[in-house]
Amino acid sequence: MARNHTPPQPHASRLTDFAGHPLVVSVVPHQPDVVAAAATSLARAIGAPTLYFAYVDPSRYTVDEFPDGTVRHASIDPDADDDWEDVAANLTREVATSMHGQDQPWEFRYLAGRVDRSLTHLARAVDAAAFVVATHQGHHHHIRDFVRESISVQLAHHQHRPVLVVPLEVVDWEGHAPWD
């Protein structure tokens, strides 16, 4: 039997007011400081109480989701070397370094599974106003690869919060697009 389900669509009534609400910032290992700087600047402008920096590990899956946006997760491969705690500690240090000298409160969340779904769960849990994500670095051979791997595109098409995209590299106007 076919399911006739239409997801809720973006509407002014569904927006979370920017003023006084946190932001969710997607992070990856060795991410340039410009992402944290942009998120901090926006957080100050809107009076965000907290920045929630989040890394989503695609090699793990979510077992339980908790009201504070944290999750209990497990490895997809039970035989894999389970070093997620080291990854989480390293990412927390990287965020702390990026946020050094800033007076903006922040927290780190280690999530698991599909990036867009995990970040959306966190945003719902903390009542975030928007997401801050970096552009995807690297070149692709096809536009479909670029779109498939773009966190900003996934978020923009699967939930209703605005997405601020921070550029990590630009090309000259006469240069090639990332998928060229």
Secondary structure, DSSP 8 states (H G I E B T S, - for coil): -----------GGG---STT--EEEE--TT--THHHHHHHHHHHHHT-S-EEEEEEETTEEEEEE-TTS-EEEEESSTTS---HHHHHHHHHHHHHHHHTT----EEEEEEES-HHHHHHHHHHHHT-SEEEEE---S--SSHHHHHHH-HHHHHHHHSSS-EEEE-S----TTS--TT-
